[in-house]
Amino acid sequence: MLRKFSARNFRCFKKLDIEPLARVNLIVGENNVGKTALLEALYLNFKPGNPDAPWRINHSRGVRGGITETWDELGWLFNAKATDIPIELQSENAQRQVSLLRIRFAEPSKRLLVPTEANDVEAIDADMLSAIAESRLLKLEYTSYIGEEFSAHAYLALGGMVSSSVDNSPTANVVLVLKNPRFSEEHAKRYSALVELRREQELLPSLQALDPRIQRVELLYRDDKPMLHVDIGNGQLVPLLFMGEGIGYVASWQLAIMTAKDGCVLIDEFENGIHYSALEKVWKAVGEAARDSNVQVFATTHSWECVVAAQSAFAECGDDDFRLHRLERRDGDIVAITYDQEQLATSIELNLEVR
């Protein structure tokens, strides 16, 4: 697990340091102070050998332009689009070992812009445009906790992105859970993994916190697609997607936490679709699953009820289990203010704003 995390020149962060981190971390703050950006930075930190990861987080925000547009949008990974300054993501683990990921644009150089597997039509089009041209290179340079160095890169060609990943780089099991998730093959794989371990019943408490009628969960195939169904006692198995977005959202991150052993799960807008009265029970289920799987959780929220519920759910736990981190603007930059259990409890008791 991470004890400290730092981001330099990433998105809205010129220089952000956040510590000490706990097993479960709740990120709060006003609009546009970088709560989602922090999750994205953490995601990249855990994917140091995968040059596809920067494109993936941009796509999660809806960036789906053509080659030129996509490359231009990638520049917004850098603070104020300052692509001449590298992004630096540094993390410190529980043993106080430090890793560093640098993401930068290399100087344009001439390279073949037609992938070797391009078809005839692409090759003809490329020949008309000149197959060899100036192209920028995105480089990921990583130094691991034990001092090993790895490098990966990617560039955009006429047939799409060409990348060189690092298969043996240390990559943690990290899952980014966004709002309004759609049930996927990945969810089916995670549930199947729980069934193999005979742990599928452990998913029920978090779902029952939202709807006590849920008695069991089953994975069925409909139209050749896997889909979770729930038994609510009416003689039918109801597709989980028809049970409301809150239940689908909770199922998504609980499956991730329960199967991302020794990894990290990132949850954007934790309270999305969840009634305030169920939040404390859901937080308790998250804490239990995170401890059982040795998973570190980072979640964002705008909700006061979510903050209060989290404090109550973890009140009997130590500071290593839960902390709240508030992002706020100061002197033109964004800083993180961390609350331990006692500080957060006092702030809530005095009705002091911490969101």
C-alpha positions in Angstrom: 0.0 0.0 0.0 1.0 3.6 -0.6 2.0 5.8 2.3 2.6 8.9 0.3 1.9 10.1 -3.2 3.1 13.1 -5.2 2.1 14.5 -8.6 4.0 17.1 -10.6 2.8 18.9 -13.7 -0.2 16.6 -14.1 -3.6 17.9 -15.1 -4.5 20.7 -12.6 -1.6 19.9 -10.3 1.6 21.9 -10.4 2.8 20.2 -7.3 0.6 18.0 -5.1 1.7 15.9 -2.1 -0.7 13.8 -0.2 0.2 12.0 3.0 -0.2 10.0 5.1 -2.4 7.6 3.2 -4.6 4.9 4.8 -6.1 1.7 3.5 -9.3 3.6 2.7 -9.0 7.2 1.6 -11.9 9.6 0.9 -11.1 12.6 -1.3 -13.2 15.7 -1.0 -13.1 19.3 -2.3 -15.0 21.8 -4.4 -15.6 21.4 -8.1 -12.5 21.4 -10.4 -9.9 21.0 -7.7 -8.6 17.7 -9.1 -10.5 14.9 -7.3 -10.9 12.8 -10.5 -7.4 13.9 -11.7 -5.9 12.5 -8.5 -7.5 9.1 -9.3 -6.2 9.3 -12.8 -2.7 10.1 -11.6 -2.8 7.1 -9.2 -4.1 4.9 -12.1 -1.1 5.9 -14.2 1.3 5.3 -11.3 0.2 1.7 -11.1 0.5 1.2 -14.9 4.1 2.4 -15.5 4.9 0.0 -18.3 1.7 0.5 -20.2 1.7 3.4 -22.7 -1.9 2.8 -23.5 -2.9 4.0 -20.0 -2.8 7.8 -20.8 -5.1 7.3 -23.7 -7.4 5.2 -21.6 -8.0 7.8 -18.9 -8.7 10.4 -21.6 -11.2 8.1 -23.2 -12.9 7.7 -19.8 -13.6 11.5 -20.0 -15.2 11.1 -23.4 -12.2 12.1 -25.6 -12.7 10.1 -28.8 -11.2 12.3 -31.5 -9.3 11.3 -34.6 -5.6 10.8 -34.6 -4.7 14.5 -34.7 -7.4 15.4 -32.1 -6.4 12.6 -29.8 -2.8 13.5 -29.9 -3.6 17.2 -29.2 -5.9 16.2 -26.3 -3.2 14.1 -24.8 -1.3 17.3 -24.2 -3.9 18.2 -21.5 -2.4 15.5 -19.3 0.2 18.2 -18.6 -0.5 21.1 -16.3 -1.6 24.1 -18.4 -0.6 21.9 -21.4 3.1 22.5 -20.6 4.4 19.5 -22.5 8.0 20.7 -22.3 7.9 19.8 -18.6 7.7 16.1 -17.7 4.9 14.7 -15.6 6.3 13.1 -12.4 4.3 10.7 -10.3 6.2 9.5 -7.2 4.9 7.1 -4.6 6.3 5.8 -1.3 5.2 2.4 0.1 4.8 1.2 3.6 8.5 0.2 3.7 9.4 3.8 2.7 10.7 2.7 -0.6 10.2 5.3 -3.4 9.2 4.8 -7.1 9.1 7.4 -9.8 7.2 7.5 -13.1 8.1 10.2 -15.6 5.9 10.9 -18.6 7.2 13.2 -21.3 7.0 14.1 -25.0 10.2 13.3 -26.8 11.4 15.7 -29.6 9.7 15.0 -32.9 11.7 12.6 -35.1 11.1 10.9 -38.4 9.6 7.5 -38.2 7.5 5.1 -40.2 3.8 6.1 -39.7 2.4 2.9 -41.3 2.2 -0.1 -38.9 3.8 -3.2 -40.4 0.4 -4.9 -40.3 -1.3 -2.2 -42.3 -3.6 -3.4 -45.1 -3.2 -2.4 -48.7 -5.6 0.5 -48.6 -3.9 2.0 -45.6 -0.5 1.6 -47.3 -1.7 3.4 -50.4 -3.2 6.2 -48.4 0.0 6.4 -46.4 2.2 6.5 -49.5 0.2 9.4 -50.8 0.8 11.3 -47.5 4.4 10.2 -47.2 4.9 7.1 -45.1 7.8 8.6 -43.1 7.0 11.9 -41.3 7.6 13.9 -38.2 5.9 12.3 -35.2 6.1 13.0 -31.5 6.9 10.2 -29.1 5.2 9.8 -25.7 7.7 8.2 -23.2 7.1 6.5 -19.9 10.2 6.2 -17.8 10.0 4.3 -14.5 12.2 3.6 -11.6 10.9 0.9 -9.3 10.9 0.7 -5.5 14.1 -1.4 -5.7 15.8 0.9 -8.2 15.1 -1.1 -11.4 14.6 1.2 -14.5 12.1 0.5 -17.3 11.0 2.5 -20.3 8.0 2.3 -22.7 6.8 4.6 -25.5 3.9 5.2 -27.9 3.3 7.3 -31.0 0.4 7.8 -33.3 0.6 6.4 -36.9 -1.9 6.5 -39.7 -3.3 3.2 -38.7 -3.6 4.0 -35.1 -1.4 4.0 -32.0 1.9 2.1 -32.1 3.3 1.3 -28.6 6.1 -0.5 -26.9 5.0 -1.8 -23.5 7.2 -3.4 -20.8 5.9 -6.8 -20.0 8.1 -7.3 -16.9 7.6 -3.9 -15.3 6.0 -4.1 -11.8 2.3 -3.4 -12.4 -0.2 -3.5 -9.5 -3.7 -4.8 -9.8 -5.5 -1.4 -10.2 -9.1 -0.8 -11.1 -10.7 2.6 -11.9 -14.4 2.6 -11.3 -16.3 5.5 -12.9 -19.8 6.7 -12.6 -22.6 4.8 -14.3 -20.6 1.6 -15.1 -22.0 -0.9 -17.6 -21.8 -4.6 -16.7 -19.0 -6.1 -18.7 -17.1 -9.4 -19.3 -14.6 -8.1 -16.7 -17.4 -8.0 -14.1 -18.3 -11.6 -15.0 -14.7 -12.7 -14.6 -14.5 -11.1 -11.2 -17.7 -12.8 -10.0 -16.6 -16.1 -11.4 -13.3 -15.8 -9.5 -15.3 -15.3 -6.3 -17.4 -18.4 -7.1 -14.2 -20.4 -7.5 -13.1 -19.2 -4.1 -16.5 -19.9 -2.6 -16.7 -16.2 -1.6 -19.7 -15.1 -3.7 -21.9 -14.8 -0.6 -19.5 -12.0 0.6 -21.0 -9.7 -2.1 -24.4 -9.8 -0.5 -24.1 -7.4 2.5 -23.1 -4.4 0.3 -26.1 -5.0 -2.0 -28.5 -5.7 0.8 -27.6 -2.4 2.3 -29.4 -0.8 -0.7 -32.1 -3.4 -1.0 -32.7 -5.9 1.8 -34.9 -8.1 -0.5 -31.8 -9.4 -2.3 -31.3 -13.0 -1.3 -28.7 -14.3 -3.7 -26.7 -13.3 -6.9 -26.4 -15.5 -10.0 -24.4 -15.1 -13.2 -26.5 -16.0 -16.2 -26.0 -15.8 -20.0 -28.6 -13.8 -22.0 -28.1 -13.5 -25.8 -24.6 -14.9 -25.4 -23.6 -12.2 -22.9 -22.9 -12.8 -19.2 -25.0 -10.8 -16.8 -25.5 -10.7 -13.0 -29.0 -11.4 -11.8 -30.4 -11.1 -8.3 -33.1 -13.0 -6.4 -35.5 -10.6 -4.6 -37.9 -13.2 -3.5 -40.6 -12.8 -6.2 -39.9 -16.0 -8.0 -37.8 -14.5 -10.7 -34.1 -13.6 -11.2 -33.9 -9.9 -12.0 -31.0 -8.5 -14.1 -28.8 -6.4 -11.8 -28.9 -3.5 -14.3 -32.6 -3.2 -13.8 -32.2 -2.8 -10.0 -31.1 0.8 -10.1 -27.8 2.5 -10.8 -26.7 2.5 -7.1 -26.8 -1.3 -6.8 -24.9 -1.6 -10.1 -22.3 0.9 -9.0 -21.8 -0.8 -5.6 -21.5 -4.2 -7.2 -18.9 -2.9 -9.7 -16.5 -1.6 -7.0 -17.1 -4.4 -4.5 -16.3 -7.0 -7.1 -13.1 -5.0 -7.9 -12.1 -4.7 -4.2 -12.8 -8.4 -3.5 -10.7 -9.6 -6.5 -7.9 -7.0 -6.7 -5.8 -8.7 -4.1 -2.8 -6.6 -2.9 -3.9 -3.9 -5.4 -5.7 -0.6 -5.6 -9.3 0.4 -6.4 -10.2 3.9 -7.4 -13.9 5.0 -7.1 -15.2 8.3 -8.6 -18.2 9.8 -6.8 -18.7 7.1 -4.2 -22.2 8.3 -3.2 -23.6 8.1 -6.8 -27.0 6.5 -6.8 -26.9 5.6 -3.1 -29.5 6.8 -0.6 -27.8 8.5 2.4 -29.4 6.0 4.9 -27.4 3.1 3.3 -24.0 4.8 3.1 -22.7 3.7 6.5 -23.4 0.0 5.8 -21.9 0.3 2.4 -18.7 1.9 3.8 -18.4 -0.9 6.4 -18.7 -3.5 3.6 -15.9 -1.6 1.7 -13.7 -1.6 4.7 -14.1 -5.3 5.4 -13.5 -6.2 1.8 -10.4 -4.0 1.6 -8.9 -5.6 4.7 -9.7 -9.1 3.5 -8.1 -8.6 0.1 -5.3 -6.2 1.3 -6.6 -3.6 -1.2 -6.1 0.2 -0.9 -9.1 2.3 -1.8 -9.3 5.9 -3.0 -12.8 7.3 -3.4 -14.1 10.8 -4.2 -17.3 12.5 -3.0 -19.2 15.8 -2.8 -21.6 14.6 -0.2 -21.6 15.6 3.4 -23.7 12.6 4.3 -21.1 10.4 2.7 -18.4 12.0 4.8 -20.4 11.5 8.0 -21.2 7.9 7.1 -17.6 7.1 6.4 -16.4 8.6 9.7 -19.0 6.6 11.6 -18.3 3.4 9.7 -14.5 3.6 10.6 -14.9 5.2 14.0 -13.7 2.0 15.8 -10.8 1.5 13.4 -7.3 3.0 13.5 -6.0 5.9 11.4 -4.2 3.4 9.2 -7.7 2.1 8.0 -9.3 5.5 7.1 -8.4 9.1 6.4 -10.1 12.0 4.7 -8.1 14.3 2.3 -9.4 17.7 1.3 -8.1 19.2 -1.9 -8.3 23.0 -2.0 -6.7 25.9 -4.0 -4.0 28.0 -2.3 -1.9 30.7 -3.9 -2.8 29.4 -7.4 -2.0 25.8 -6.7 -3.9 22.8 -5.2 -2.9 21.4 -1.8 -4.1 18.4 0.1 -5.2 18.7 3.8 -5.4 15.4 5.6 -7.8 14.6 8.5 -7.2 11.7 10.9 -10.1 10.1 12.7 -10.0 12.4 15.7 -9.8 15.6 13.6 -12.6 14.5 11.3 -14.8 13.5 14.3 -14.3 16.9 15.9 -15.0 18.7 12.6 -18.3 16.8 12.2 -19.3 17.4 15.8 -18.7 21.2 15.4 -20.3 21.2 12.0 -17.1 22.5 10.3 -17.1 22.3 6.5 -14.5 19.8 5.3 -15.9 19.0 1.8 
